[in-house]
Amino acid sequence: MKKFTILLLLLFNAHWPLFNVQWSTFNGQWSMFSVYANDGVYYTSGNFLVPLRETDISVRKEVLEITLCRDSFATVTVDYTLYNNNKDKTVTMAFEAAAPYNAWVPFDRRGIHPFIEDFTVLFNGKPLQHRNAVVAGSSPDSSPGWKGRRDDYLTPLDLDTWKGYGEVADSLLPTDDVLVCPALPDSFRSFAYAYYFDAPFRKGENTVRHTYRYRMSWGVGRDYELSYWLTPVTRWRGGQVDDFTLRIKSETDREIVMNDSLFLGAPFKLEGIGDIYQLQSDYWGYSQCLFAPLMEGNVLEWHSTNFAPKENLHIEPLYVLKGGVRGLSNQGRVVVTKDGSEMRYIADSGDNYFIEVQDYGLVPKAGAKVKLREATKGQGYVYLNSDIRRANVRQKPSLKSKVLFTLDNDGELPEGYPCLGFVSHKEADGFYKWWYKVNVNGKTGYISEEIANWDSIQL
């Protein structure tokens, strides 16, 4: 049997957000790691892995399933049906995960990623064992701010020369996703954790199942962010997936938006409760995106034949589009109709505005206007936080100022008070605190931002 070494690469990279997952709870630090998934094809010569276009093996079928779990993890299951048009050969496949950024966890020289769990591979129904290694990371073709050289991407690293976080003084490392050479303290190199396994391809049809879990958490304005690299599939024979299915699920209720331009050739289907909307928004990184409610039990599915993607999948929470949602911002856009009705603007949707009041819907653009409201300009409404039962309204924006009266909050439908401004005041401890100026039944006073938030509309 002839032996080849080909790398089917699932790239995790912390500089380009593909399956970008951010968390800020580990050690109290901001951190992220990005998942480049979907198998690309590489050839190894000596210590170098070089991308190539596979001429023998084609992708007959791919079923990609992404599940957002309730336990702060996401799981990915990818089922491939691959067809080897030539003789039997052994293929070395690998799963590569770049170092997490700003997590400040100890470098693992065994090559085991600190935030990846339950990595498994079934090849033709049989489990394959894997081995680990540390390699030079950051693809020069896809990573802005790439730290390495173009000729050493994926090169196995000499760990007698290069040291990571936990092995050297913190002052030697500018970030935790690089290694340093102590003999040359200003010499840095990005790195990745690699999971390798050997797959004995037979002539004809073969199946591969990848499964893995990785930890998610939250960042500013989002509690998850997922991207999936689809384009490497074009390196296989034929440059496409003959039959492709994408399924997205969630173990808890979530509202997602995702870039939609690469999926316009066929409609999405939603099995479960809710409606799908196609949106255009300048708040997001993609002008064309799709909204779908992922209620527990819902399945968002897309199917296509002869799929040759030119873009990659990116998923975020809907609230990245909501500039004026309470607790997230002090400015937001509002749709105002001819009869004076006001609704929160989220995005455009063809000839309509996609809006929210108590629920989501569409409002025709004809006869309606979009207005920007800002707390600093004395616009919008102020609401007490849901966990606040009594709040002081003060004469001036200061904790030392006289209390004019108190507000009761029953925790049910919140009452909105017209916002007259948003100002800061330096307190006795030397720190500045922000205050909303409000109108409460004709009386003017100030409520601390620490117990209240702002919205562009009255609920």
N, C-alpha and C positions, 0 to 999 in steps of 0.2 A: 504494500500500500504506500503510495507516494505521500510524503509529509510536507505540508505547507504551514506557514504561520501567518494567520490573518487576524487582525484585531477588529472586533465588533465593538465599537467604543460608545459607552454611555457616559457622556462627558458631564462632570460636575465642575462648574467654574464660578468663582466668587466675584468676577468682574463684569460679566455680562449676564443680565438676569434672565436665565432660562431655568424654569422650575426654581425661581428665586424665592427662598423662604427666609424670612427675617424673624429673629427673636431678640428680646431684650431682657429676658428673665434669668438667663444663665449667668451666674456670678454678677448680676446687676449690670451686665454690659450689653451694648448693642452688638449684634452679630448677624451674619447671614451666610448661607451657602446656596449656591445655585446649581440646579440640576440640568445638565445637558443629557437628554435621554434620546432613545431611538438609536439603533445600531448603525454605525458607519463602518466602512471597510478600510482596513489598513494592512500594510505588509511590513514585516520586520526584517531588517537586514543588519546583522550585528546588533548594536544597541539602539538602533533608531527605528521608529515606527513611522512609516510614510503612507499618507492617504493614497488610495488607488481606486480604480473602478473595477469591480469584480466582474469577470467575464464568464464564470462558470455557474455561479449561484444567483438565482433570482428569487424575489419575494412574491410568492403566490398570494399570501394572505397575511394580514396583521390585524389583531384585535387588541386595542389599547384601552385599558380600564384604569381610571384614576379615581380614588376614593379619598375624600376629606374626612378624616376620622374625628371622633369627639374627644379623643385623648391626646390632642395636640400632635398627632402624627398624621402623615399622609401615606397611603399605600399605592403602589403602582404594580399592575400585572400586565405583561405584554406577551401575547401569544403569536408566534410566527409560524407560518408554514413556508419553508424554504425548499427550493428545488435545485439540486445539484445536477447539472447537465453533463458532467464529465465523470472521471473515475473517482473512486473512494479517496478521501484525503482527510487528514486531521487538521482542524482549524482551531487556533488559539484565540479564544474570545476573552474580552476583558470589560470590566465595569470600572470606570475611573471616577474618582471623587476628589475634587480640589479641596484644599484646606479651608475650613470655615474661617470667615473673616470677622475679626473683633469679638470672637468668643473667648479667647484667652484660655484655651484648654491645652494641656500638655501635648506636645508633639509625640506621636506614636510611631516609632521607627520600625514597628512590625508591619506597617502599611494598613492598619485597621482604622477606619474613619470613626471618630467619636460620636457621630450623630446618625449613623446608619445601622439598622437592625435587620435581622431575618433575611439576609441576602441568600436567595436560592436560585438554582437553575435546574430545569429538567430538559434533557436532550433526548428526543425520541422516547419520552416517558420515563427515563431513568435519571436519577439525581447525579449531578457531577460535583466532585470536590473542587475547591478552588484554593489558590494560594494568593498571598498578598505581597505587595512591594510598594516602595516609594519612588515616584518618578517626577521628572521636571514637569511642571504644569503650565497652564495658561496658553491656550491656543493662539498663535500669532494671527490667525485668520479671523478670529471672532471675539477677541478680548481687547476692548479699549484699555489703554493703560498697561498693556502687557509688560511684564517685568523681565522676561527672559530674552534669549537670542532665538532667531528664527531657525537655527540649525540644531537646537537642543531640546525642542519640544518632545516630551514623553521619554527622554533619555533616562535610564536608570541612574540614580544618584549615588555617589560615594558618601555614605553616611559617616565615614571616619573623618571626612572633610567638612561636611555640612551639618549644622546643629539647629534645633528648633526651640520653640518656646518651652520653658521648663528645664532646658539643658544649658542655657547661657543666661547671663544677666539680662533683665528686661530692657535695660538701656541700650543694648546692642541691636534690638529688633524694633524697626519702625512700626511694623504691623505683625500680627501673629500668623499670617498666611504666607510668610516667607521663611527661608532658612538663611543662616549667616555662616560665613567661614570665619571662625575666631581669629585665624592668623591674618585675615584681611577684613577687619570689622566693617568696612563700607561695601563689602561684596555680598549681594543678596541674590536669592534665587527662589522663584515661586515653586511650589511643589504640589503633588496630588497623591492621593492614596489609590492604589490600583488593586482590583480583584481579578485574578486570572483563572481560566479553566480551559481544558483541552476538549474539543468536541469532535468525535469521529464521524464526519459526514460520509454517508453512503451515497452512491449514485441514486438519483431519483429524489423522492419527497422526504424531507426531514422536518421535525418540529422542535421549536425552542420555546420555553416558557421562562421569562424573567420575573421574579417577584422581589420586592424590597420595601422596607419602611424607613422613613426618615422623619426626624423631629421638626415640627413646626412651632411657631409662637407668634408674637405680635410685634408690629412696628407702629410708627406714627401713622395714623389714618388707615391702618389695615391690620388684620390679625392673621393673614396669610397672603401669599403671592406665589402663584405656580406658573411655571413655563416649561414647555416641553419642546425639545429640538426635533423637528420632523424631517428637516432637509437631508440628513445623512443617508436616508433610504435611497436617495437618487444615485448613490455610488454603486448600488447593486446592479447586476445585469438587467438591462432594460430601463434603468433609471426611474423605477416606479414601484408602487405596491399594486398588484393586480386587483386586489379586493381589500379595502381598508374600512375598519369600523372603529369609531371613537365613542367611548362611554364615560360619562362623568357622573359621580354619585357623591352623596354626603351623608354621614351618619347623624347629622343634626341640621336643623333648618339654616340655610344660607342663601343669600342673593348674590349671584355672580355676574360679572361682565367678562367678556373674552373677545380678543380680536377676531373679526369675522370675515375679513377679506379673502383669506385662503379657503374658506368654506362656502363661498357664494355659489359654487357649481351645483349644490344640492341643499335642500332644506334640513335643518335640525328637527328632531322629533323629541317631544317631552312626554315621557310616560309618568303620569301623576297629575298633581294639582298645580295650576298656574298657567301663565301665558308667556310666550317668547316674544321679544321685541328686538328689531334691528335698529341700532342707534348710531348717531354721529355726534361726537363730542370733542371739544377742544380742551376739556379737562383731563383727558386720558392720553396715553401715548399712541393710540391708534384712532384715526378719524372714523373708521368703520368698526363697530363692535356690536356684540349681541348680549342681551340681558335674558337671564333665565332664573327662575326660583328653584333652588335645589332643596326642596322640603325633604324631610326624612322619608325615604322610600321612593323618591323621584329618581328617574334615570334620564339624563340628557344624552341623546344618541345621534351620531352622524355617520352616514355610510356613503362610500364612493368607490367607483372602479377606476382603474388606471390612474391612481393618485400619485402625482409627482409634485410634491409641495415645494413652493419657492419661499415660503415664510415659515415661521415657527409659532407654536401655540403659546398664548399667554393668558392667564386667568387671575382676576383680582376680585375683591368684594365690590358690590355695587356702590358702597359709600365713598369710593374714590371719586365718583362723579358728583357727589352731593357736597357742593361747596358750602351750603348753608344749613347743614344738619346740626341740631343742638348738640353742643359739646365738642364739635369738631372744628368750628370756624366762627368768626365774627363777621362774615360777609357771605352773601348768597344771592342767587338770581331767582326772580319770581315771575311767573306768567300771570298777566292781568288781562282778563277778557273784557269785552264791551260792557257787560253788565256789572263790572267791578269785582267779579270773583277773583280770588287770588289762590294760586297753587305753586308749590315748590317746583322750579324748573330743574330737570335733571339732564336732559339731552334733547337734541333734535331727533326726529324720526320721520324722514321723508317730508311730507306736507304737514306734519303734526309736531307738536311738542310733547315729549314724554315727561309726565308730571307726577307729583305725589301730593296727596293731602293726607287722608287716612289710608288710601290704597293707591296703586299705580294706575295710570291710564293715559289716554291721548287727548290732546286739545288741538283743533285745527289752528294752523298759523294765521289763517285769514281772520282779521278782526281782533287778534290778540297781540300783546306786546310783552317783551322780556325786559325786566328792569333789575338793575343791580342794587342791592341794599347792603348797608354797612352799619355796624353798631357805632363806630366812631362818628358817624354822621347823624346819629340820633334816629336810626331807622330800625325796623324790625321789632321783635318782642323778647322779653326776658322771662325765663321760667325757673322756678326753684328746682334744684336737683331732687330726684324722686325719693332719695333717702333722707331728705331734710323735712322735718315736721314743723318747725317754727324757725322763722328767720327775722332778723332785725333789719329794719329800714332806717338808715342813719341820716342825720341832717347834712353831713359833709362826707366826702370819701375818705374816712379815716376810722380806725378802730377806737380812737379816743373821742370821736364825735358823739353827740347826743343821739340816743335812740328815739326816733319820732313815733314809731309804732312797730308792731310785729305782725308777720303774716303767718297764717296757718296753712299747712299743706297736707291734704288728706291722702295723698299718694295715688289718687285715682286720676281722673282727667285733669291734667295740669292747667292752671290759669296763667295766661300770658299777660304781661304788663308792658305797655308801650315803652320802648327804649328811647331815651332822650340823649344818650351819649355813652361813651366808654372811656374812662380816664384812669390815670395811675396816681398814686400818692406814696411818698416815702414815709414809712412808719418809724416808730422809735427804735426798732432794732436795726435800722439802716437799710432794710429791704423794701423794694417797691411792691405794692399790691394794686391790683386792678379792680375797678368798681364800675358797675352799671348804674347810670342815672335813669330812674324810672318814674313813671306816672302811675300812681295807684289811687284810683277813684278821685282824681283831681289834685292829689297831694304829690309833691315831688320829693324824692329822697334817693339814697344810694344803697345798693345791695352788692356785697362782695362777690367777686367772680368765683371764689372758692366754694360757694354754696348755690350758685346759679349758672345758667348758660343761656345762650342766645339762639334765636331762630329767625329766619327771614319772613315767616308767615305766622299768623295766629291759628292755632290748631282748633 
